[in-house]
């Protein structure tokens, strides 16, 4: 419901501070992450307006400042000043999403950096505006619009949003995952192949249509293709999954895949929730005239249908091997072990050193 996944901003900033400060325990690091997620998710849940800025970046910046501020021992007044300094540096234009620009991911990095800078400024006495969230030119008026913070405030300390964070099974925009799962489920249960498909129609919430309903076309960049549900579904139909190699130049130029994607359409339903990514309905029409339908209410990877540990580790290992400088196998496995026992780790720079090895 919140349409915000702050971990990329939050973890980058928290790791940067932990590395420079040294001596940050795993227990304190975990507590800071929990607090940060609550802040970002709270901002998302409070919003009743359609997404108009890239919320993982904007709300994520406040999450990062909350986490770093906690690690720095801020009191309420100092943290408020840090949040104000975040507001003054905030970025998250959805134009980058609309065009599939690499700037979308860069804004995650910008806001992680900005959160660390904001906390440093606050620590040195910078005073910022107090009504930074609900003032006439505060966060909600500028970046969100209609909102209600009261239910969020009432639940703080009682509902821990970190338990509601979803994981992404596929290396594509989260809004593609519901329709991807629908198509893959039908492919498994009805035993058809990509060549058997005549047409696919996906009925999705307006936000999903807006985010990933773009048509597939020749000449797409990897960033554009990751935000194109039709292309992602075509990959899944051909291969049974979607992987990082599906965004290499040869895969993006595959005429058979693009032809298949052209037979896949997303249509917006009448879901009244402007922030909803589900439920979705998928209808597959085969060349023999038969049709199959499925409704996906809870997407795989969400708290209601979590990924298994084996699936999480398999994704992690695929990702480390795909890096420009892959982790040595021993370092990757040690990193897994340290994360498992993070609450007992005396200094989280041990993890950071492994990631940089």
Secondary structure as GFF3:
##gff-version 3
##sequence-region A 1 357
A	DSSP	alpha_helix	7	21	.	.	.	ID=ss1
A	DSSP	alpha_helix	26	46	.	.	.	ID=ss2
A	DSSP	alpha_helix	55	71	.	.	.	ID=ss3
A	DSSP	alpha_helix	76	89	.	.	.	ID=ss4
A	DSSP	alpha_helix	95	99	.	.	.	ID=ss5
A	DSSP	alpha_helix	103	123	.	.	.	ID=ss6
A	DSSP	alpha_helix	139	139	.	.	.	ID=ss7
A	DSSP	pi_helix	140	144	.	.	.	ID=ss8
A	DSSP	alpha_helix	150	155	.	.	.	ID=ss9
A	DSSP	three_ten_helix	161	164	.	.	.	ID=ss10
A	DSSP	three_ten_helix	174	176	.	.	.	ID=ss11
A	DSSP	alpha_helix	177	190	.	.	.	ID=ss12
A	DSSP	three_ten_helix	194	196	.	.	.	ID=ss13
A	DSSP	beta_strand	197	204	.	.	.	ID=ss14
A	DSSP	alpha_helix	206	212	.	.	.	ID=ss15
A	DSSP	alpha_helix	222	226	.	.	.	ID=ss16
A	DSSP	alpha_helix	229	239	.	.	.	ID=ss17
A	DSSP	three_ten_helix	244	247	.	.	.	ID=ss18
A	DSSP	alpha_helix	249	252	.	.	.	ID=ss19
A	DSSP	alpha_helix	255	261	.	.	.	ID=ss20
A	DSSP	beta_strand	264	268	.	.	.	ID=ss21
A	DSSP	beta_strand	280	286	.	.	.	ID=ss22
A	DSSP	beta_strand	291	296	.	.	.	ID=ss23
A	DSSP	three_ten_helix	303	305	.	.	.	ID=ss24
A	DSSP	alpha_helix	309	322	.	.	.	ID=ss25
A	DSSP	alpha_helix	329	340	.	.	.	ID=ss26
A	DSSP	three_ten_helix	342	344	.	.	.	ID=ss27
A	DSSP	alpha_helix	349	355	.	.	.	ID=ss28
###
